[in-house]
Amino acid sequence: MPQPVHQYHKCMTNKAFLASKSGGVHMTLDQTLDSIRQLWQITGGIKQIVYLVGWQYEGHDSKYPAFFEANRKLKRAEDPDAHASILWLMQQAKQYNTVISFHINMSDAYENSPLWQEYVDKDLIVKNSDGSLLKGGIWDGEQCYYISKPREWQAGLTQRRIDQLMKYLPIRESGTIHLDAFLPVPNPKHGITREDEYKAMADWCRYWNSKGVDVTCEDFQPELAGLVPMVYHFNLEERGRLIYPPTTICGGGSMWNARYGFGPAPTFPQPNRPEGGCLYEAAWGHSVDRDLGVGMIPFFAEEFFLKTLPWQFLNNSYPTKHEQTAEKYDVLWKNGTISSVQHSDGHLTIKRDGVLYVDGQTMFVPAPWMNSADGHQIAIMAFSKKGDKRTWKLPREYHAAKHAIVKRMYPVGDSTARDIAVKNRSIALELQPGEGVSMMFEV
């Protein structure tokens, strides 16, 4: 299997919901860049990967299987067209350590698509056993149908679509693409099974990979292990978490965790959600799985500190054992980390070598992306949902530190640096409710 272009287990990945067919523009490209800038500032510059939703035609779920024209409503006044505006965003985002790519759907088809008649004529739409077209959902008022993945692949049209999109947009430069609703749909008329669909899905992924592009999607499917390095809703159950390390597959949070009662509640097992997710995703690490929109920065800031920060810390190792008793739920990691959740109140703790990193909704966690290139300055970020005052023991690699330069990261405002002494490999820190800070130590 090819190595992924990006290290997703170290990134903050999200979608920016730009536009819908019926609702018009929800977030302009200028607003998107401003949100990216704010997150870059709040997070201390963690790498972001942002997939644009609704960038094409009339918005989200518009005119698939085609995706070869930018949504004209996204055009900035100073640009000649929307295509140029998107290229502008891709370029500008780089200064904030951010990769811009695209959310597309390669599986669905609509009757108003420029490709509809060709796909009907070539018999590439999934059919019922009686020869009628299999209907999918109705999305934003329009009836969806399904592409027969093996038949499209064999006809060479999958390859043609990918090649055409890559000529239109610099996706090779982004190195990643997000495939919405990337699921197998058997074709009764042609005797195409779920397994046939998965084989074609793997072929699609390998073709993208051959172009230097990673494929990400919504939730994990074991049949695509090693081909999809990140999923937006990481639905894998406990057994699966022990099989696949974060470097192989990682992702977001609990939005579609049926064990929490979120989203649809289908009968299990499902091929794409074997057991509906983990009982306590926080013990394994979970990141953001919501769409970025106007006014969402406070939400994303809190999600970063409470989820992404400890998630990336846990992702530096991999889980080796899961233990559960009547009182608690533990995950043991290769590097000696133990993450534990109390059943009684859901309280999470993360410790390693006797050092506490997470205590409920209070965090004191290394932020390696902020470290200096020469390794002489290393960073920790701290946050408390309700406010906190205590003395923290520093990890052993900070044993030579004498003091820390502390700066407020969130809420944005006064970021005057404070110099706090380190005594006995410990530091006293007071945090106001909802406050996040960075600490830089010389070692």
Buried (B, 14 or more C-beta within 10 A) or exposed (E): EEEBBBBBBBBBBBBBBBBBBEEEBBBBBBBBBBBBBBBBBBBBBBBBBBBBBBBBBBBBBBBBBBBBBBBEBBBBEEBEBBBEBBBBBBEBBEEBBBBBBBBBBBBBBBEEBEBBEEBBEBBBBBBEEEEEBBEBEEBBEBEBBBBBBBBBBEBEBBBEBBEEBBEBBBBEBBBBBBBBBBBBBBBBBBEBEEEBBBBBBBBBBEBBBEBBBBBBBBBBBBBBBEBBBBBBBBBBBBEBBBEBBBBBBBBBBBBBBBBBEBBEEEEEEBEBBBBBBBBBBBBBBBBBBBBBBEEBBEEBBBBBBBBBBBBBBBBBBBBEEBEBEEEBBBBBBEEEBBBBBBBEEEBBBBBBEEBBBBBBBBBBBBBEBBBEEEEEBBBBBBBBBEEBEBEBBBBEEBEEBEBBBBBBBBBEEEEEEEEBEBEEBBBEBEBEEBBBBBBBBBB
